[in-house]
Amino acid sequence: MNKQVELKNKKVIASSHVQLGQKNRMNQTYTDVNDIFYNSELAPNFLTGSEVIREAIKRSSVGTSVAYPITPQSEAAALIGEIYAEGYLDEYFRGESEFAVMGQCAGAAFGGHRVFTTTAGPGTLRAMENFPMWAGSRLPIQVCVTCRGVNSPLSIQPDTLEMYYLLETGMLVWHAETAQDLFDFILKGFIVAEQPDVHIPIAVCCDGFFVTHTKDTVNMPPLDLTLPPYDPYKAPVPCMDMEVAPIRMMRDPFVMKSNYISYATHASWQQEIRAACERSRKHTIPLLDGLIDEENTDREILIVASGTAVSQSREAIRLLDEDGIKVGLVKIKTIRPFPSEEIKRVTKNAKHIIVPEFNVTGWLAREIKAIIPDNERVLVGPHVCGGMTLPSEVIVEQIKIHLGMETEKLRM
């Protein structure tokens, strides 16, 4: 109920060409995102994360999706192809490579389509050059990143290292813990990314296999409801059409010259992209009910995590509670924008801040240490990589060791 109160004055403005309440060719009704989530009857569905992606796209009025197979997102890409055949998308095809896919997505977005694609691991890295181009061109493309290992020797198992590479591309980056998060984030991500004062791409990330190939119960609105379509003429940059030639996308010629004006133009534009990311907060907070979730944050020991590391932490907290150790939890939902003020607020009285992660670098712990005072309170880890699992017992063990408590060492 509180969400409805907060959101009732934040109605999505429909396209000037399509109005709320009208129907599309699939007999779906264009519906405000708030009504889809908070005023419709949500029904439970038992699906894999890949199937959840399919169901989200069915309700998202996507114009174009481009695919290239790479584990673990291949199944989701194939399922989107099936719903294209059913009539839910205007365009769908397979690109020549991950790099080509992202360029083709840019072309569709320049032409005014709502665009969605998927990638993972080495595919994300191969496509990487395009992501800052998307942001710099103010293209609100959504890519679902089903995180997997990128290390050598090859691994196809879950690992969030690729998210580290995405952090400074100028994109919004959200991290789903569950299949429910994934469904919600995809639909809500389009709405936030397409706001005229934001209008930058978004990476909705989930941990491969843990989310994509595991079945879970997800509450979904009826299939006869869909988001209003994207209106490219509300964008802060020109839409490429018969009156705006592609060369206009380069803006003015001086940006290509090596002189002070060029440097100043590029610098100010990059600052504007990051400012757009910050402006997304006011749209994201009501839709996601905050950038973080918090449980018992008045405790001296806090676990701060994102993605499926949150799920592992919940079980670790239960095990610690059995031993009389009281631990609070902070779930981070958006990595960009980073919830800096929220993290500072909830950790101000904590003496120990534990940051479990599925990557070798501990990038989330670095982000936290960079913004809070007395950051020696942060335990960087435990963290695993290359597809290793992170049992809740390992989190328990590391917390006890950190607290100077005796513990029976786990057999690995």
SULURPE-V460888 format. One record per residue. N is the residue number from 1. RES is the residue in one letter. PHI is phi in whole degrees, 0 to 359 (* if undefined). Layout:
BEGIN
<<N/RES/PHI> <N/RES/PHI>>
END
This chain:
BEGIN
<<1/M/*> <2/N/299> <3/K/298> <4/Q/298> <5/V/296> <6/E/295> <7/L/262> <8/K/296> <9/N/260> <10/K/245> <11/K/297> <12/V/288> <13/I/276> <14/A/288> <15/S/303> <16/S/291> <17/H/263> <18/V/228> <19/Q/255> <20/L/302> <21/G/95> <22/Q/285> <23/K/248> <24/N/264> <25/R/292> <26/M/268> <27/N/64> <28/Q/270> <29/T/263> <30/Y/292> <31/T/227> <32/D/301> <33/V/300> <34/N/295> <35/D/292> <36/I/300> <37/F/269> <38/Y/245> <39/N/237> <40/S/255> <41/E/276> <42/L/270> <43/A/247> <44/P/287> <45/N/226> <46/F/257> <47/L/222> <48/T/283> <49/G/299> <50/S/296> <51/E/292> <52/V/295> <53/I/301> <54/R/303> <55/E/293> <56/A/294> <57/I/292> <58/K/302> <59/R/255> <60/S/245> <61/S/51> <62/V/285> <63/G/271> <64/T/226> <65/S/225> <66/V/244> <67/A/233> <68/Y/210> <69/P/285> <70/I/202> <71/T/295> <72/P/258> <73/Q/266> <74/S/302> <75/E/297> <76/A/297> <77/A/298> <78/A/293> <79/L/295> <80/I/295> <81/G/299> <82/E/294> <83/I/284> <84/Y/297> <85/A/298> <86/E/282> <87/G/112> <88/Y/278> <89/L/234> <90/D/279> <91/E/223> <92/Y/205> <93/F/200> <94/R/264> <95/G/278> <96/E/281> <97/S/194> <98/E/298> <99/F/296> <100/A/297> <101/V/304> <102/M/290> <103/G/293> <104/Q/292> <105/C/298> <106/A/299> <107/G/300> <108/A/295> <109/A/290> <110/F/302> <111/G/278> <112/G/107> <113/H/271> <114/R/284> <115/V/235> <116/F/223> <117/T/212> <118/T/226> <119/T/201> <120/A/193> <121/G/48> <122/P/302> <123/G/296> <124/T/300> <125/L/292> <126/R/294> <127/A/272> <128/M/305> <129/E/301> <130/N/287> <131/F/294> <132/P/296> <133/M/294> <134/W/304> <135/A/295> <136/G/295> <137/S/270> <138/R/58> <139/L/258> <140/P/277> <141/I/288> <142/Q/250> <143/V/241> <144/C/267> <145/V/259> <146/T/265> <147/C/301> <148/R/211> <149/G/296> <150/V/237> <151/N/276> <152/S/248> <153/P/294> <154/L/302> <155/S/220> <156/I/253> <157/Q/274> <158/P/300> <159/D/190> <160/T/258> <161/L/300> <162/E/297> <163/M/297> <164/Y/301> <165/Y/290> <166/L/280> <167/L/298> <168/E/249> <169/T/276> <170/G/94> <171/M/273> <172/L/288> <173/V/227> <174/W/246> <175/H/233> <176/A/275> <177/E/279> <178/T/231> <179/A/296> <180/Q/296> <181/D/304> <182/L/301> <183/F/300> <184/D/297> <185/F/295> <186/I/297> <187/L/295> <188/K/290> <189/G/297> <190/F/300> <191/I/297> <192/V/291> <193/A/298> <194/E/271> <195/Q/302> <196/P/304> <197/D/272> <198/V/247> <199/H/52> <200/I/226> <201/P/289> <202/I/225> <203/A/256> <204/V/266> <205/C/257> <206/C/218> <207/D/277> <208/G/305> <209/F/67> <210/F/304> <211/V/252> <212/T/291> <213/H/244> <214/T/254> <215/K/277> <216/D/210> <217/T/273> <218/V/233> <219/N/274> <220/M/232> <221/P/285> <222/P/301> <223/L/289> <224/D/277> <225/L/250> <226/T/213> <227/L/296> <228/P/297> <229/P/292> <230/Y/291> <231/D/250> <232/P/293> <233/Y/277> <234/K/259> <235/A/286> <236/P/281> <237/V/231> <238/P/295> <239/C/272> <240/M/283> <241/D/219> <242/M/293> <243/E/259> <244/V/238> <245/A/291> <246/P/305> <247/I/297> <248/R/296> <249/M/295> <250/M/277> <251/R/61> <252/D/263> <253/P/300> <254/F/297> <255/V/290> <256/M/266> <257/K/265> <258/S/271> <259/N/210> <260/Y/299> <261/I/298> <262/S/298> <263/Y/298> <264/A/294> <265/T/297> <266/H/295> <267/A/297> <268/S/293> <269/W/291> <270/Q/295> <271/Q/295> <272/E/294> <273/I/300> <274/R/290> <275/A/294> <276/A/296> <277/C/299> <278/E/294> <279/R/293> <280/S/294> <281/R/306> <282/K/293> <283/H/272> <284/T/284> <285/I/303> <286/P/291> <287/L/287> <288/L/262> <289/D/58> <290/G/101> <291/L/277> <292/I/225> <293/D/247> <294/E/226> <295/E/225> <296/N/54> <297/T/280> <298/D/276> <299/R/279> <300/E/286> <301/I/248> <302/L/233> <303/I/259> <304/V/242> <305/A/208> <306/S/221> <307/G/65> <308/T/288> <309/A/300> <310/V/294> <311/S/297> <312/Q/297> <313/S/292> <314/R/300> <315/E/291> <316/A/299> <317/I/296> <318/R/296> <319/L/293> <320/L/294> <321/D/298> <322/E/296> <323/D/267> <324/G/81> <325/I/258> <326/K/266> <327/V/230> <328/G/265> <329/L/225> <330/V/236> <331/K/259> <332/I/267> <333/K/262> <334/T/240> <335/I/269> <336/R/225> <337/P/289> <338/F/277> <339/P/282> <340/S/300> <341/E/294> <342/E/295> <343/I/294> <344/K/298> <345/R/293> <346/V/284> <347/T/258> <348/K/298> <349/N/256> <350/A/283> <351/K/265> <352/H/223> <353/I/238> <354/I/256> <355/V/233> <356/P/284> <357/E/213> <358/F/257> <359/N/196> <360/V/280> <361/T/270> <362/G/67> <363/W/294> <364/L/292> <365/A/299> <366/R/299> <367/E/300> <368/I/291> <369/K/297> <370/A/287> <371/I/244> <372/I/255> <373/P/288> <374/D/51> <375/N/283> <376/E/292> <377/R/291> <378/V/274> <379/L/267> <380/V/282> <381/G/130> <382/P/291> <383/H/223> <384/V/236> <385/C/208> <386/G/69> <387/G/99> <388/M/294> <389/T/278> <390/L/239> <391/P/300> <392/S/301> <393/E/297> <394/V/292> <395/I/297> <396/V/300> <397/E/300> <398/Q/294> <399/I/294> <400/K/296> <401/I/298> <402/H/299> <403/L/276> <404/G/78> <405/M/267> <406/E/288> <407/T/212> <408/E/280> <409/K/295> <410/L/286> <411/R/274> <412/M/256>>
END
